[in-house]
Amino acid sequence: MYISQASVCVFCLLLLFLSAAPKSVHTRVQRLLLYLLTYVYLLLWPTLCLRHSPFRNAPSDPSPSHTETMMSLLGRTDVDAGEVFVNFNQNITSLAVATSGGYSLYSLGSVDSTLDKIYHTKSDELFLIERLFESSLVAIVSQRAPRKLKVCHFKKQSEICNYSYANTILAVKLNRERLIVCLEESLYIHNIQDMKVVHTIRDTPCNPQGLCALSSSSEHCYLAYPGSVTAGEVQIFDAINLHAKTMIPAHDTPLAALAFSPSGTEIATASERGTVIRVFSSQDGSRLFELRRGLKRCVSIVSLSFSTCAEYLVSSSNTETVHIFRLDRSATETAEGHGGKQSSDDWMGFLSKTVTSYLPTQVTDVFSQGRAFASVTLPEAGVRRMCAITTIQKQLRLLIASQDGYLYVYSIPTVEGAECQLIKRHDLRLEDHYAMDIKVDSPQTLGLNSGVSIGGAAGVPPSSAGAVGAGTGGSGSDGKSAVSVSGGGDKPSGSYASAVKGDDPVGPSSA
């Protein structure tokens, strides 16, 4: 019997004794003593229950294994067989799928009916893979070497170069100008034309999830990352001119998801609370849209993605529901275009603004937030999913790639409030998908063969940088993160340059 249970018995006996005693015994002092004992007991009851609970010796933070750590970085706490890593490329024309046996690339041009496999290779189990648009360039990180980034030309089956860092690589982002490597407390910016480190953002707020976003636009090449561990601040960095652009106080709680629009001029944010999604201008930080995912419960937002036409925003979470929001820019443009003209709608708007000005801020915020245009209910919750909206054969499609190995294709309704209709479900774990015939050249090394070691600081020429140890990573003399590279050079070969520019697309053309 626990002590807490014994104390209940003692307290009950005390009450029985006092109630059974003669009335003359019930003095004021005794009643005061009874009240005091009752008050003290109620205060100590939770402590006694917790102290003598059978679960009190359970470890609160067990030390995970290496595999569990890698899976938790991706939100993949379930390491059962069949789990896959999925990721769309920048313009949603292909899907990368990594399993324990290697990785595959699929074309999405005819995803309504078939899923065309354009490449497959056996390799170590990967936990990160990024493809550069429709080019042959892919960046991969394996679980066996989580500090090493490999840049490969998959069409020629060649490794262009590899970089090693002092800490685990948490995220890799690509566009046609920059390659970003995110560590827990630093960000490395590479020039993708020659893979040199052009800038390092050090001492960033602790970012164990590797949360960051890189715009796919070369004109507005912005990098976004958390600016605080206690609040939802977004730091916008100009990755071309290498200077801070702006800081956006997006949420009261820490950030959970970031996504740029295709043009790079807008950024969507979500916090750990997960009930409100906001869209800001990446140029000046002004708020453009505020969207409410729900009121019932706080969730963990996993994926945010603009549609390729920038008219829709889709979000997925750890629940079974995927929400699609329509970004109605015409309302703002119409209001600005009215000028001095006033209609009945204008007067109603003025009246509503007057009334809401007397209401609390929390209430007015709820009234002004946009609701989901459409939604999808998936079979189960708790599965990490990546979502995207793109145009397939001139039709808008919602694509949902889940880490339990499925790709869902949905049509998007034209009526607000309707549910999307399932068109096709592809099993990504099957090996009998149609594979495109590709003429693969004989394997060759791309770039210059001379191995070079460079420090993590920007602007250090290879000839003057101290060696860090190829393939192992390490720390520089200043105690900060360092980078080593092998297989790189001063000038990339023509094959590498064509891969970066996308002059050698692989697979069928996508709509």
C-alpha positions, 0 to 999 in steps of 0.5 A: 500500500502506498503512503498516500493511501495510508494517509487517506486512512489516517485522515478518515479515522481522524474525521470519524473520531472528531465526529463521534466525540461529544459536542463539548469536545468540539472546541474552536481549537479542535475545529481549527486544527481539523481545517488546518489538517484538511488544507495541508492534506489537500496541498500534499496529496498530488506530491504524495501520489507522484512520489509513490507512483510506480512510474516515478523511476521511469527515465524522462529523457532516455538516451536515444540510439543514433538511428532514433536520433536521425529519425526524430530529426525528421519527425520519423519516430517510427522506424519500422520497415517501410518508412520512407523519406519523401520530398518534392523538388522546387517547382513540383515536377518530381518526387524524391523517395529514399528508403533503406535500400536506396533512393528513387526519383519520379516524374509527376507529369502523368501522376493522375494515372501513372507514376513514372520512375526516372531513376533508382539507385542502391545506396546507404539509407538516406535521411535527406535528399534534394533535387535541383528543379528538373536537372540531374543534380541531387544533394544527399545526406546518409544516416551513416555519415550525417555530417557529410553532404554529397552532391551528385550528378545522377544521370552520369552516376557520378559524385561531384563533390562532398562536404563535411561539417562539424555537426549533423546536417539538419537540412539542405536547400537548393535553388539555381544560385545557392545551396544552403546547409543548415546545422543546429547553430549555423547556416552555410551558404554555397555558390552552387556554380562552383560549390564554394562557401560564400558566407556563414551565418554563425551563432544562430538561435538553437534550431534542432529541427533544422527549420529554414526555407530558401526561395526558389526564385533567383531574382528574390533569393531569400533565406529564412530561419528562426530568429528566437527560441522563445518567440516566432521571429523570422530572419530574412537574409538576402542570399545573393547580396549576403546581408540581413533583409528584415526580421518579422515578428510572426508569432508569440510562440516558436516557429514550426514551419516556413515556406516561400512563395514561388516568386520569393516575395511572400513567406508563410509561417506557422508556430508550434501552437499550429492554429494560425498561419500567417503570410508576410511580405518578405521585402518589408515584413508587412502582414498580408494574410492571416489564416486559421487552421482550427480552434479545437486543438493545437497541432504540430504543422509539418508542411507549408507550401504555396501552389505553383500559381501562388493562389493557394496555400496548403498545410499538413500537420500531425492530424489526419486533416490537410487544409487548403487556403485560398489567398484572395488578393483581389479583395485588397486590390478592389478596396484600393481601387475604389478610391473615393467611391462608396457603396453599401458594402463600403458602409457595411465594412465601415460599420463592422470596423467601428463595432469591432474596434470596441472588442478585445484584440483576440476577438477581432483577430478571429473575425479577420482570419481566413478559413480553409477553402477546402480540406482532405481527411486522410486515413490516419493521424500521426504520419508525417506528410509533405504537401504540394499544389501544382498543375498537372495536364492543365488541372490543379492537383493536390499531391500528398506524399506520406512517409508511410509510403503513399502518394495521394493525388486529389482534385481541388474543388471550385466551391469553397468548403467542399472536400477534395476528391481522391483521384489516385493513390500510388504505393511508393514502396513497390518496385514495379513502377514503370521506369523510363529508359535513360541513356546513361553515360559511362561513370566519370568524375565531374569537376576538377580532381584536385582535393581542396580543404577549406575553412568554414569562413567566407572569403578564405581562398583555398590556398590559404585555408588550413586543412580540417581533415577530409571527410571528418569535419572538425572545428577551426581555430576559433572553435566554431564549425568548420567545413572540409571538401573533396572533389571540388575545384576552382572551376566546374566542368561543363557537365556540372554547369549544364546540370545546374542550369537544367540544360539536361533535364531527365525524364518526361516533360512535366506540365 
